[in-house]
């Protein structure tokens, strides 16, 4: 895979007339230049014509980037992503590791560390009396989405409850995009949590309104942006990840947008990237500066938000630091 290394240097004024490099702000960035279709230009007396042929490993049907390409990007560049787990919020009862990939894929464990065990369905009957509309659930299970998320987050999926008594939820899935669903439809998970926005930020009535507005605004929105595979993969990944892009919505981006529309920012800005066009400088939830804050928002970012309450439900917290079996996407390109 061809990789282009670019050095982005930040100039700082040391005085009104003297400028110098601030070495502490020099960022080494990587650009993912993979393409699915390669352009061929043929020129003759009548001028030049462009045509596209599939790149090695792709076929004529691979017109748009897909979930398999996202997984390939995050797998190929996993060393460029990490999570700032310093000073966790007091309301987060589960510890999140700084390098999620070390605890996700059994293959990376080499058989030398404990494997997560005890995948269970969400205990709705036992938990529903403690839950209400707008509560946010987090899961860690072996799904197609986990194959993408495992390299950047320990919680692989999240969404919001619409009616906890019935288990009805609102979430975004690779299959079907933004949709109404049910907590009972989710895979048994090795870890579960439910948290809520604290009342000092939004009242229960305000949360109800935020969820209703979110359903009306985002229902049936796609999970992926439509980006042609003759565009470099870096641009597709950046557009998919960008929480401020309004074309598509993955699970944690949807949750973030619902509450952001209500004036609440749940992104703790802890997920870190060194891939070009995928990070900004931002302040973390605990007040420090993150010059490489991922432009997206992960489930871990939301879980560590100081705006959220203590866990109302927490199952399998120990499994967040143990790899889980069965994560894979079936694709000719993986």
VMD Tcl script that draws the C-alpha trace (Angstrom):
set ca {
  {0.00 0.00 0.00}
  {1.35 3.34 -1.01}
  {1.58 5.78 1.89}
  {2.46 9.43 1.64}
  {4.06 10.96 4.68}
  {3.45 14.65 5.23}
  {4.80 16.85 7.96}
  {2.49 19.61 9.12}
  {4.42 22.23 11.05}
  {2.86 24.93 13.18}
  {4.61 28.30 13.27}
  {4.47 30.25 16.49}
  {5.32 33.87 17.01}
  {8.06 34.24 19.57}
  {7.90 38.02 19.23}
  {6.37 40.60 16.96}
  {9.21 40.18 14.46}
  {10.69 36.70 15.03}
  {9.04 33.40 14.04}
  {10.25 29.86 14.79}
  {9.03 26.26 14.70}
  {7.29 25.06 17.84}
  {8.63 21.50 17.88}
  {6.00 20.36 20.40}
  {3.27 21.12 17.84}
  {4.83 19.28 14.87}
  {2.40 16.58 13.74}
  {3.38 13.64 11.58}
  {0.39 12.74 9.40}
  {-0.28 9.81 7.08}
  {-2.52 9.81 4.02}
  {-4.35 6.65 2.94}
  {-3.98 6.79 -0.86}
  {-5.63 3.47 -1.77}
  {-8.10 3.64 -4.68}
  {-10.56 1.03 -5.89}
  {-10.58 2.22 -9.49}
  {-7.48 3.38 -11.35}
  {-7.74 6.06 -14.04}
  {-6.22 5.38 -17.44}
  {-5.76 8.25 -19.90}
  {-5.49 7.51 -23.61}
  {-4.61 10.32 -26.01}
  {-4.85 10.46 -29.78}
  {-5.42 12.93 -32.58}
  {-8.93 13.61 -31.35}
  {-7.78 14.41 -27.82}
  {-7.56 12.44 -24.57}
  {-10.08 10.14 -22.94}
  {-10.15 8.85 -19.36}
  {-11.32 5.41 -18.37}
  {-11.26 3.52 -15.11}
  {-10.26 -0.05 -14.38}
  {-10.47 -1.90 -11.04}
  {-7.36 -1.67 -8.88}
  {-5.77 -4.96 -7.74}
  {-8.10 -6.70 -5.30}
  {-11.19 -4.91 -6.59}
  {-13.76 -5.81 -9.24}
  {-15.93 -3.88 -11.68}
  {-18.80 -4.00 -9.16}
  {-16.81 -2.08 -6.52}
  {-17.99 1.33 -7.65}
  {-18.39 2.78 -4.16}
  {-16.41 2.40 -0.96}
  {-17.99 -0.03 1.54}
  {-17.80 -1.38 5.10}
  {-14.97 -3.68 4.03}
  {-12.94 -0.66 2.95}
  {-13.51 1.07 6.28}
  {-12.37 -2.04 8.12}
  {-9.31 -2.27 5.88}
  {-8.39 1.37 6.54}
  {-8.64 1.13 10.32}
  {-6.81 -2.19 10.32}
  {-4.02 -0.85 8.10}
  {-3.63 2.33 10.15}
  {-4.51 1.02 13.61}
  {-1.22 2.27 15.03}
  {-2.27 5.82 14.13}
  {-5.38 5.70 16.33}
  {-5.54 5.66 20.13}
  {-7.72 6.72 23.04}
  {-6.75 9.21 25.76}
  {-7.88 7.45 28.92}
  {-6.18 9.77 31.41}
  {-8.29 11.21 34.22}
  {-11.49 9.25 33.50}
  {-14.70 10.97 34.60}
  {-15.93 9.99 38.05}
  {-19.24 8.81 36.58}
  {-17.62 6.24 34.28}
  {-17.60 2.96 36.18}
  {-15.76 0.96 33.48}
  {-12.11 1.42 32.55}
  {-11.37 1.96 28.84}
  {-7.93 1.03 27.44}
  {-5.78 3.47 25.50}
  {-5.23 1.08 22.58}
  {-8.55 -0.68 21.95}
  {-7.16 -2.98 19.24}
  {-4.98 -4.76 21.80}
  {-8.15 -5.96 23.49}
  {-10.43 -6.66 20.53}
  {-9.24 -9.28 18.10}
  {-8.37 -12.77 19.31}
  {-5.81 -13.08 16.54}
  {-3.82 -10.20 18.01}
  {-3.81 -11.80 21.44}
  {-1.59 -14.69 20.40}
  {-3.41 -17.01 22.77}
  {-1.42 -15.67 25.70}
  {-4.04 -13.58 27.47}
  {-7.50 -14.23 28.76}
  {-10.33 -14.16 26.21}
  {-13.60 -12.44 27.07}
  {-16.42 -14.76 28.09}
  {-20.04 -14.63 29.08}
  {-21.82 -12.94 26.17}
  {-25.42 -12.29 27.24}
  {-28.56 -10.65 25.89}
  {-29.52 -7.34 27.44}
  {-31.47 -8.03 30.70}
  {-34.45 -5.86 29.82}
  {-36.92 -7.30 32.32}
  {-34.55 -6.75 35.21}
  {-33.33 -3.33 34.07}
  {-36.33 -1.55 32.56}
  {-37.66 -0.17 35.85}
  {-34.44 1.88 36.12}
  {-34.49 3.17 32.55}
  {-36.27 5.94 30.70}
  {-36.57 7.44 27.25}
  {-33.30 8.87 25.97}
  {-30.98 6.64 27.99}
  {-27.90 5.66 25.99}
  {-26.82 2.01 25.74}
  {-23.35 0.72 24.89}
  {-22.48 -2.80 23.72}
  {-19.40 -4.87 22.93}
  {-20.17 -7.89 20.76}
  {-18.90 -9.71 17.67}
  {-20.71 -7.95 14.82}
  {-19.84 -6.53 11.40}
  {-19.72 -3.08 12.97}
  {-17.27 -4.39 15.55}
  {-14.90 -5.38 12.75}
  {-14.62 -1.68 11.90}
  {-14.77 -0.23 15.40}
  {-12.38 -2.64 17.12}
  {-9.35 -0.58 16.07}
  {-10.53 2.71 17.59}
  {-13.06 1.99 20.35}
  {-13.74 -0.54 23.12}
  {-17.52 -0.04 23.07}
  {-18.48 -1.20 19.57}
  {-22.06 0.10 19.31}
  {-24.48 2.45 20.99}
  {-27.95 3.92 20.57}
  {-30.81 5.39 22.58}
  {-33.93 3.94 24.16}
  {-37.27 5.21 22.87}
  {-39.47 3.10 25.15}
  {-37.52 0.99 27.67}
  {-40.63 -0.89 28.80}
  {-40.91 -2.37 25.31}
  {-37.17 -2.39 24.62}
  {-37.65 -0.10 21.61}
  {-34.56 1.77 20.48}
  {-33.24 4.22 17.89}
  {-29.86 3.49 16.34}
  {-27.79 3.30 13.17}
  {-26.64 -0.02 11.73}
  {-24.50 -0.91 8.71}
  {-27.54 -2.72 7.34}
  {-30.37 -0.23 6.95}
  {-28.75 2.91 8.34}
  {-30.71 4.94 10.90}
  {-33.69 2.96 12.12}
  {-36.09 2.13 14.91}
  {-35.15 -1.18 16.47}
  {-35.31 -3.17 19.68}
  {-32.65 -3.97 22.26}
  {-33.67 -7.63 21.94}
  {-32.56 -7.67 18.30}
  {-28.93 -6.95 19.21}
  {-26.36 -9.72 19.43}
  {-25.53 -11.10 22.88}
  {-22.73 -8.87 24.16}
  {-19.68 -9.41 26.32}
  {-20.20 -5.95 27.85}
  {-23.26 -3.73 28.31}
  {-23.76 -0.30 29.82}
  {-26.56 2.23 30.00}
  {-25.97 5.88 30.94}
  {-28.07 9.04 30.74}
  {-27.57 12.77 30.34}
  {-27.53 14.27 33.83}
  {-30.56 16.32 34.82}
  {-28.51 19.47 35.36}
  {-27.85 19.52 31.61}
  {-31.23 18.38 30.25}
  {-34.47 17.66 32.08}
  {-36.39 14.43 31.30}
  {-38.86 16.50 29.28}
  {-36.05 18.09 27.28}
  {-34.56 14.65 26.63}
  {-37.95 13.40 25.41}
  {-38.13 16.29 22.96}
  {-34.55 15.69 21.81}
  {-35.28 12.03 21.04}
  {-38.54 12.84 19.21}
  {-36.75 15.49 17.14}
  {-33.92 13.08 16.40}
  {-36.27 10.37 15.17}
  {-38.10 12.83 12.93}
  {-34.88 14.32 11.56}
  {-32.58 11.31 11.10}
  {-34.81 8.26 10.53}
  {-33.75 6.39 7.35}
  {-30.54 8.39 6.91}
  {-27.75 6.20 5.45}
  {-24.84 4.69 7.36}
  {-22.35 5.43 4.56}
  {-21.71 8.45 2.36}
  {-21.75 7.67 -1.35}
  {-18.13 8.17 -2.40}
  {-16.83 6.70 -5.65}
  {-13.92 4.33 -5.24}
  {-11.78 6.21 -7.75}
  {-11.41 8.84 -5.01}
  {-8.60 8.06 -2.55}
  {-9.81 6.09 0.44}
  {-8.59 8.78 2.84}
  {-11.37 11.12 1.64}
  {-14.03 8.46 2.04}
  {-12.88 7.59 5.55}
  {-12.71 11.26 6.51}
  {-16.18 12.01 5.16}
  {-17.65 8.94 6.87}
  {-15.98 9.76 10.19}
  {-16.63 13.53 10.28}
  {-19.29 14.13 12.92}
  {-20.15 17.46 11.32}
  {-20.87 15.93 7.91}
  {-24.62 15.56 7.44}
  {-24.74 12.98 4.65}
  {-24.44 9.79 6.72}
  {-24.60 8.59 10.31}
  {-22.86 5.72 12.10}
  {-24.11 4.70 15.54}
  {-22.20 7.03 17.87}
  {-22.43 9.94 15.43}
  {-26.22 9.59 15.48}
  {-26.33 9.65 19.29}
  {-23.99 12.66 19.36}
  {-26.09 14.54 16.79}
  {-29.37 13.94 18.63}
  {-28.04 15.58 21.79}
  {-25.93 18.19 19.99}
  {-29.14 19.42 18.35}
  {-30.46 19.89 21.90}
  {-27.38 21.93 22.88}
  {-25.40 19.14 24.58}
  {-21.98 18.01 23.31}
  {-21.29 14.40 24.33}
  {-17.91 14.15 22.56}
  {-15.12 14.00 25.15}
  {-12.57 14.39 22.29}
  {-10.38 11.56 23.58}
  {-10.10 9.42 20.43}
  {-6.88 10.43 18.71}
  {-5.81 10.16 15.06}
  {-2.60 10.81 13.14}
  {-4.17 10.18 9.73}
  {-4.35 13.32 7.58}
  {-7.74 15.04 7.21}
  {-9.11 13.11 10.18}
  {-8.20 15.18 13.21}
  {-8.61 18.65 14.68}
  {-7.30 20.38 17.76}
  {-9.86 20.22 20.57}
  {-10.21 20.34 24.33}
  {-10.93 17.00 26.02}
  {-13.70 16.35 28.50}
  {-11.21 16.68 31.36}
  {-9.82 20.02 30.16}
  {-6.54 19.15 28.43}
  {-5.76 19.98 24.81}
  {-5.78 17.20 22.20}
  {-4.07 18.46 19.01}
  {-5.03 15.22 17.22}
  {-8.65 14.82 18.28}
  {-10.42 12.52 15.80}
  {-12.96 14.38 13.65}
  {-15.46 11.64 14.42}
  {-17.01 10.62 17.72}
  {-16.56 7.10 19.05}
  {-18.70 5.21 21.54}
  {-15.78 5.51 23.96}
  {-15.78 9.30 23.52}
  {-19.43 9.37 24.53}
  {-19.01 6.89 27.39}
  {-16.29 9.11 28.92}
  {-18.37 12.29 28.56}
  {-18.59 14.15 31.88}
  {-22.15 15.10 30.92}
  {-23.35 11.53 31.47}
  {-24.46 9.88 34.71}
  {-23.01 6.85 36.40}
  {-23.81 3.55 34.70}
  {-27.42 2.58 35.29}
  {-26.56 -0.88 33.98}
  {-23.05 -2.30 33.75}
  {-22.35 -5.88 32.72}
  {-19.01 -7.41 31.76}
  {-16.83 -4.38 32.47}
  {-13.87 -6.73 32.81}
  {-14.36 -7.84 29.20}
  {-13.51 -4.37 27.91}
  {-9.84 -5.21 28.43}
  {-10.01 -8.75 27.01}
  {-10.26 -9.70 23.31}
  {-13.54 -11.13 22.09}
  {-13.94 -13.94 19.55}
  {-15.60 -13.92 16.18}
  {-14.96 -10.41 14.80}
  {-14.81 -10.48 10.98}
  {-16.24 -9.06 7.79}
  {-16.65 -11.53 4.96}
  {-15.07 -9.78 1.99}
  {-12.84 -10.67 -0.90}
  {-10.71 -7.69 0.01}
  {-9.96 -8.70 3.62}
}
mol new
graphics top color blue
foreach p $ca { graphics top sphere $p radius 0.5 }
foreach p [lrange $ca 0 end-1] q [lrange $ca 1 end] { graphics top cylinder $p $q radius 0.2 }
display resetview
